[in-house]
Amino acid sequence: MIEFIKNRLSVKIFENRNLMGEAVATAVSERINELLSKQPFVNIIFGAAPSQNEFFQALVKKDVEWSRLNAFHMDEYIGLDADAPQGFGNFLKERLFDKVSFNTVNYIDGNAGDYKKECLRYTALLNKFETDIVCLGIGENTHLAFNDPHVANVDDPYFVKRVDLDLQCRTQQVNDGCFKELNEVPTHALTLTLPALLKAPYAFCTVPGEKKANAVLLTLSEHITDNLPSTLLRIHENAILYLDDQSSALLDNKFL
């Protein structure tokens, strides 16, 4: 493993995705257990993407008192069929939420008739169950959740909002194999905002794969700005970025 710090962000690079996923799962489970020794419940936000698969596979095998965890997800498409496998809630349900017995699982409803009411409903849940841990990835355009650069706002007054998705974000969903063609990818979504994500005391960011290499480079080398949302991880007090050999391929000796 190679390890370094950029600003406040701890970066760990592993030889492959499996080692990376195991390391994230170990760190997250240890943090959960530490928190559970001090408080009755732990509240966690999970990102849904193929980049998280190895992490989820390892996490569900860890010794954790799952019945004391409240789970949330961070974004959802608007307008997909309720049972569509591409839905982020369904993605998490299959790979994580149905694998262990959480105290509660709290889904964003992308088919709510009134999206403003849905945003308020989910905001109320986030305020009631204050986030302890966020487990997320980084998009090819450096987005966090569906905070693409053109809608990302580090001072956003909302915790949950409706957004339109930029072309690079929608293309990534095809690159990830979630959709066959671009015209199948929804154009809008509900997302937790940057303040909602970054207020979590602990952030574990898992970013494998060659398609994320440029986003990783931007995250670690460019000025910190919400025009490149993932750069904001560098000012989080307890964030760790986990990479594999492919996603770290563009980092040069000034980092390594």
C-alpha beads as a LAMMPS data file, in Angstrom:
LAMMPS data file: protein, C-alpha beads

256 atoms
255 bonds

1 atom types
1 bond types

-500.0 500.0 xlo xhi
-500.0 500.0 ylo yhi
-500.0 500.0 zlo zhi

Masses

1 110.0

Atoms # bond

1 1 1 0.000 0.000 0.000
2 1 1 1.100 3.562 -0.755
3 1 1 -0.155 6.273 1.573
4 1 1 0.111 10.057 1.617
5 1 1 -1.830 13.142 2.705
6 1 1 -2.997 16.010 0.499
7 1 1 -4.109 18.964 2.609
8 1 1 -6.309 17.136 5.163
9 1 1 -7.216 14.221 2.906
10 1 1 -5.603 10.859 3.618
11 1 1 -5.002 8.846 0.418
12 1 1 -4.403 5.096 0.341
13 1 1 -3.485 3.223 -2.861
14 1 1 -3.816 -0.558 -3.193
15 1 1 -2.597 -3.045 -5.788
16 1 1 -6.097 -4.006 -6.933
17 1 1 -9.807 -3.458 -6.348
18 1 1 -10.254 -6.421 -4.025
19 1 1 -7.541 -5.290 -1.628
20 1 1 -8.949 -1.776 -1.756
21 1 1 -12.497 -2.967 -1.022
22 1 1 -11.358 -5.079 1.908
23 1 1 -9.401 -2.158 3.362
24 1 1 -12.384 0.191 3.140
25 1 1 -14.690 -2.389 4.721
26 1 1 -12.259 -2.961 7.572
27 1 1 -11.881 0.756 8.258
28 1 1 -15.627 1.436 8.074
29 1 1 -16.542 -1.496 10.319
30 1 1 -13.933 -0.472 12.869
31 1 1 -15.311 3.070 12.900
32 1 1 -18.867 1.762 13.266
33 1 1 -17.893 -0.393 16.222
34 1 1 -15.995 2.448 17.837
35 1 1 -19.034 4.720 17.538
36 1 1 -21.384 2.010 18.812
37 1 1 -19.287 1.768 21.958
38 1 1 -20.262 5.391 22.687
39 1 1 -23.783 5.796 21.285
40 1 1 -26.893 3.640 20.761
41 1 1 -27.112 3.935 16.955
42 1 1 -24.920 4.877 13.999
43 1 1 -26.316 6.654 10.944
44 1 1 -24.623 5.991 7.596
45 1 1 -25.118 7.328 4.067
46 1 1 -24.104 4.957 1.259
47 1 1 -23.347 5.777 -2.357
48 1 1 -24.634 3.453 -5.071
49 1 1 -22.302 2.652 -7.958
50 1 1 -20.315 -0.287 -9.346
51 1 1 -17.232 1.341 -7.816
52 1 1 -18.580 0.325 -4.411
53 1 1 -19.092 -3.378 -5.193
54 1 1 -15.917 -4.736 -3.635
55 1 1 -16.430 -2.598 -0.555
56 1 1 -19.994 -3.866 -0.081
57 1 1 -18.982 -7.491 -0.624
58 1 1 -16.405 -7.196 2.132
59 1 1 -18.504 -5.019 4.470
60 1 1 -21.416 -7.454 4.854
61 1 1 -18.978 -10.071 6.157
62 1 1 -17.740 -7.873 8.994
63 1 1 -18.693 -8.354 12.634
64 1 1 -21.034 -5.411 13.130
65 1 1 -24.224 -5.068 15.160
66 1 1 -26.242 -4.127 12.100
67 1 1 -29.483 -3.769 14.084
68 1 1 -28.048 -0.572 15.560
69 1 1 -27.406 1.063 12.182
70 1 1 -29.699 3.421 10.272
71 1 1 -28.950 3.418 6.550
72 1 1 -29.530 6.133 3.956
73 1 1 -28.663 6.514 0.309
74 1 1 -27.435 9.694 -1.281
75 1 1 -29.177 10.114 -4.623
76 1 1 -31.874 8.685 -6.854
77 1 1 -32.974 9.070 -10.454
78 1 1 -36.301 10.706 -11.174
79 1 1 -38.756 8.753 -13.288
80 1 1 -37.308 5.234 -13.431
81 1 1 -39.665 2.303 -12.927
82 1 1 -39.870 1.438 -9.248
83 1 1 -38.258 -1.964 -9.829
84 1 1 -35.604 -0.795 -12.330
85 1 1 -32.233 -2.362 -11.426
86 1 1 -30.520 0.934 -12.276
87 1 1 -32.340 2.658 -9.427
88 1 1 -29.837 3.442 -6.719
89 1 1 -32.133 2.298 -3.953
90 1 1 -32.570 -1.029 -5.736
91 1 1 -28.820 -1.267 -6.333
92 1 1 -28.139 -0.854 -2.618
93 1 1 -31.005 -3.131 -1.631
94 1 1 -29.576 -6.003 -3.671
95 1 1 -25.941 -5.571 -2.665
96 1 1 -26.181 -4.306 0.893
97 1 1 -29.536 -3.535 2.480
98 1 1 -30.942 -7.045 1.969
99 1 1 -27.701 -8.732 3.026
100 1 1 -27.771 -7.629 6.677
101 1 1 -30.484 -6.485 9.100
102 1 1 -30.260 -2.717 9.574
103 1 1 -32.348 -0.965 12.203
104 1 1 -33.858 1.189 9.453
105 1 1 -33.251 1.647 5.734
106 1 1 -34.362 5.028 4.412
107 1 1 -34.878 5.381 0.668
108 1 1 -35.220 8.485 -1.485
109 1 1 -38.345 8.158 -3.646
110 1 1 -37.478 9.224 -7.179
111 1 1 -41.098 8.723 -8.228
112 1 1 -42.664 10.942 -5.596
113 1 1 -45.476 12.984 -7.097
114 1 1 -44.189 16.157 -5.451
115 1 1 -40.390 16.209 -5.492
116 1 1 -40.254 19.278 -3.230
117 1 1 -42.162 17.423 -0.518
118 1 1 -39.896 14.415 -0.981
119 1 1 -36.806 16.593 -0.528
120 1 1 -38.290 18.033 2.662
121 1 1 -39.233 14.565 3.930
122 1 1 -35.732 13.207 3.441
123 1 1 -34.174 16.354 4.874
124 1 1 -36.232 15.851 8.021
125 1 1 -34.886 12.300 8.315
126 1 1 -31.305 13.499 7.930
127 1 1 -31.888 16.085 10.634
128 1 1 -33.478 13.520 12.947
129 1 1 -30.740 10.923 12.374
130 1 1 -27.623 13.051 12.147
131 1 1 -25.063 11.434 9.879
132 1 1 -22.059 9.769 11.492
133 1 1 -20.423 8.245 8.399
134 1 1 -20.692 8.792 4.666
135 1 1 -19.426 6.156 2.222
136 1 1 -19.146 7.614 -1.256
137 1 1 -17.351 7.605 -4.583
138 1 1 -16.234 10.216 -7.106
139 1 1 -17.729 10.649 -10.553
140 1 1 -15.785 10.934 -13.781
141 1 1 -16.626 14.656 -13.726
142 1 1 -15.564 14.847 -10.034
143 1 1 -19.143 14.873 -8.785
144 1 1 -20.064 13.773 -5.269
145 1 1 -23.478 12.093 -5.301
146 1 1 -25.272 13.882 -8.161
147 1 1 -23.684 17.234 -7.412
148 1 1 -22.280 17.716 -10.896
149 1 1 -19.997 20.751 -11.281
150 1 1 -22.699 22.991 -12.739
151 1 1 -25.089 22.454 -9.787
152 1 1 -22.648 21.820 -6.918
153 1 1 -22.717 24.440 -4.178
154 1 1 -20.626 24.127 -1.045
155 1 1 -22.919 26.702 0.581
156 1 1 -26.130 25.109 -0.647
157 1 1 -29.050 26.087 1.607
158 1 1 -30.687 22.704 0.988
159 1 1 -29.784 19.206 2.165
160 1 1 -31.703 17.480 -0.641
161 1 1 -32.585 18.952 -4.025
162 1 1 -33.640 18.165 -7.590
163 1 1 -30.847 18.483 -10.157
164 1 1 -30.300 18.018 -13.866
165 1 1 -27.452 15.694 -14.819
166 1 1 -24.699 16.834 -17.145
167 1 1 -23.648 14.877 -20.225
168 1 1 -20.446 13.484 -18.702
169 1 1 -22.358 12.225 -15.675
170 1 1 -25.011 10.549 -17.839
171 1 1 -22.340 9.066 -20.114
172 1 1 -20.623 7.563 -17.068
173 1 1 -23.766 5.566 -16.344
174 1 1 -23.369 3.940 -19.779
175 1 1 -19.615 3.449 -19.234
176 1 1 -20.401 1.698 -15.950
177 1 1 -22.725 -0.708 -17.740
178 1 1 -25.809 0.501 -15.901
179 1 1 -27.568 1.543 -19.105
180 1 1 -27.099 0.336 -22.683
181 1 1 -27.537 3.720 -24.351
182 1 1 -27.343 7.367 -23.346
183 1 1 -30.980 8.033 -24.180
184 1 1 -31.987 5.512 -21.502
185 1 1 -30.264 7.494 -18.730
186 1 1 -32.617 9.844 -16.838
187 1 1 -31.879 13.536 -17.150
188 1 1 -32.830 14.494 -13.565
189 1 1 -32.341 13.160 -10.050
190 1 1 -32.797 13.940 -6.370
191 1 1 -29.511 14.255 -4.524
192 1 1 -28.081 15.027 -1.136
193 1 1 -26.164 18.275 -1.470
194 1 1 -22.539 18.961 -0.647
195 1 1 -23.334 20.332 2.846
196 1 1 -25.404 17.229 3.620
197 1 1 -22.548 14.941 2.605
198 1 1 -19.609 16.875 4.013
199 1 1 -21.146 17.445 7.440
200 1 1 -20.624 13.758 8.233
201 1 1 -17.802 13.499 10.800
202 1 1 -16.232 10.591 8.873
203 1 1 -16.019 10.145 5.098
204 1 1 -14.758 7.028 3.307
205 1 1 -14.357 7.560 -0.434
206 1 1 -13.817 4.504 -2.658
207 1 1 -12.630 5.180 -6.218
208 1 1 -11.300 2.286 -8.333
209 1 1 -10.882 1.862 -12.086
210 1 1 -9.088 3.459 -15.011
211 1 1 -12.074 5.615 -15.988
212 1 1 -11.698 7.497 -12.692
213 1 1 -7.968 8.228 -13.087
214 1 1 -8.424 11.751 -14.441
215 1 1 -10.995 12.625 -11.786
216 1 1 -8.563 11.421 -9.109
217 1 1 -5.806 13.573 -10.581
218 1 1 -8.088 16.623 -10.590
219 1 1 -9.219 15.884 -7.047
220 1 1 -5.679 15.942 -5.724
221 1 1 -3.999 18.534 -7.944
222 1 1 -6.472 21.339 -8.695
223 1 1 -7.576 24.252 -6.543
224 1 1 -10.303 23.414 -4.039
225 1 1 -13.602 24.543 -5.511
226 1 1 -17.163 23.317 -5.846
227 1 1 -16.638 23.522 -9.616
228 1 1 -14.615 20.359 -8.959
229 1 1 -16.729 18.948 -6.116
230 1 1 -14.392 16.128 -5.088
231 1 1 -11.609 18.613 -4.272
232 1 1 -13.691 19.561 -1.226
233 1 1 -12.723 16.250 0.357
234 1 1 -9.302 17.814 0.923
235 1 1 -10.732 20.142 3.582
236 1 1 -12.774 17.510 5.391
237 1 1 -11.340 16.780 8.826
238 1 1 -11.717 12.989 8.653
239 1 1 -11.846 11.850 5.028
240 1 1 -9.955 8.961 3.459
241 1 1 -9.658 8.364 -0.286
242 1 1 -9.131 4.742 -1.321
243 1 1 -7.658 4.044 -4.777
244 1 1 -6.488 1.053 -6.766
245 1 1 -3.654 0.697 -9.273
246 1 1 -5.832 1.934 -12.153
247 1 1 -7.503 4.951 -10.580
248 1 1 -4.132 6.173 -9.288
249 1 1 -2.324 5.666 -12.593
250 1 1 -2.010 9.376 -13.456
251 1 1 -0.542 10.417 -10.121
252 1 1 3.132 11.296 -10.439
253 1 1 6.037 11.336 -8.035
254 1 1 4.974 14.575 -6.388
255 1 1 2.160 12.568 -4.834
256 1 1 3.748 9.132 -4.547

Bonds

1 1 1 2
2 1 2 3
3 1 3 4
4 1 4 5
5 1 5 6
6 1 6 7
7 1 7 8
8 1 8 9
9 1 9 10
10 1 10 11
11 1 11 12
12 1 12 13
13 1 13 14
14 1 14 15
15 1 15 16
16 1 16 17
17 1 17 18
18 1 18 19
19 1 19 20
20 1 20 21
21 1 21 22
22 1 22 23
23 1 23 24
24 1 24 25
25 1 25 26
26 1 26 27
27 1 27 28
28 1 28 29
29 1 29 30
30 1 30 31
31 1 31 32
32 1 32 33
33 1 33 34
34 1 34 35
35 1 35 36
36 1 36 37
37 1 37 38
38 1 38 39
39 1 39 40
40 1 40 41
41 1 41 42
42 1 42 43
43 1 43 44
44 1 44 45
45 1 45 46
46 1 46 47
47 1 47 48
48 1 48 49
49 1 49 50
50 1 50 51
51 1 51 52
52 1 52 53
53 1 53 54
54 1 54 55
55 1 55 56
56 1 56 57
57 1 57 58
58 1 58 59
59 1 59 60
60 1 60 61
61 1 61 62
62 1 62 63
63 1 63 64
64 1 64 65
65 1 65 66
66 1 66 67
67 1 67 68
68 1 68 69
69 1 69 70
70 1 70 71
71 1 71 72
72 1 72 73
73 1 73 74
74 1 74 75
75 1 75 76
76 1 76 77
77 1 77 78
78 1 78 79
79 1 79 80
80 1 80 81
81 1 81 82
82 1 82 83
83 1 83 84
84 1 84 85
85 1 85 86
86 1 86 87
87 1 87 88
88 1 88 89
89 1 89 90
90 1 90 91
91 1 91 92
92 1 92 93
93 1 93 94
94 1 94 95
95 1 95 96
96 1 96 97
97 1 97 98
98 1 98 99
99 1 99 100
100 1 100 101
101 1 101 102
102 1 102 103
103 1 103 104
104 1 104 105
105 1 105 106
106 1 106 107
107 1 107 108
108 1 108 109
109 1 109 110
110 1 110 111
111 1 111 112
112 1 112 113
113 1 113 114
114 1 114 115
115 1 115 116
116 1 116 117
117 1 117 118
118 1 118 119
119 1 119 120
120 1 120 121
121 1 121 122
122 1 122 123
123 1 123 124
124 1 124 125
125 1 125 126
126 1 126 127
127 1 127 128
128 1 128 129
129 1 129 130
130 1 130 131
131 1 131 132
132 1 132 133
133 1 133 134
134 1 134 135
135 1 135 136
136 1 136 137
137 1 137 138
138 1 138 139
139 1 139 140
140 1 140 141
141 1 141 142
142 1 142 143
143 1 143 144
144 1 144 145
145 1 145 146
146 1 146 147
147 1 147 148
148 1 148 149
149 1 149 150
150 1 150 151
151 1 151 152
152 1 152 153
153 1 153 154
154 1 154 155
155 1 155 156
156 1 156 157
157 1 157 158
158 1 158 159
159 1 159 160
160 1 160 161
161 1 161 162
162 1 162 163
163 1 163 164
164 1 164 165
165 1 165 166
166 1 166 167
167 1 167 168
168 1 168 169
169 1 169 170
170 1 170 171
171 1 171 172
172 1 172 173
173 1 173 174
174 1 174 175
175 1 175 176
176 1 176 177
177 1 177 178
178 1 178 179
179 1 179 180
180 1 180 181
181 1 181 182
182 1 182 183
183 1 183 184
184 1 184 185
185 1 185 186
186 1 186 187
187 1 187 188
188 1 188 189
189 1 189 190
190 1 190 191
191 1 191 192
192 1 192 193
193 1 193 194
194 1 194 195
195 1 195 196
196 1 196 197
197 1 197 198
198 1 198 199
199 1 199 200
200 1 200 201
201 1 201 202
202 1 202 203
203 1 203 204
204 1 204 205
205 1 205 206
206 1 206 207
207 1 207 208
208 1 208 209
209 1 209 210
210 1 210 211
211 1 211 212
212 1 212 213
213 1 213 214
214 1 214 215
215 1 215 216
216 1 216 217
217 1 217 218
218 1 218 219
219 1 219 220
220 1 220 221
221 1 221 222
222 1 222 223
223 1 223 224
224 1 224 225
225 1 225 226
226 1 226 227
227 1 227 228
228 1 228 229
229 1 229 230
230 1 230 231
231 1 231 232
232 1 232 233
233 1 233 234
234 1 234 235
235 1 235 236
236 1 236 237
237 1 237 238
238 1 238 239
239 1 239 240
240 1 240 241
241 1 241 242
242 1 242 243
243 1 243 244
244 1 244 245
245 1 245 246
246 1 246 247
247 1 247 248
248 1 248 249
249 1 249 250
250 1 250 251
251 1 251 252
252 1 252 253
253 1 253 254
254 1 254 255
255 1 255 256
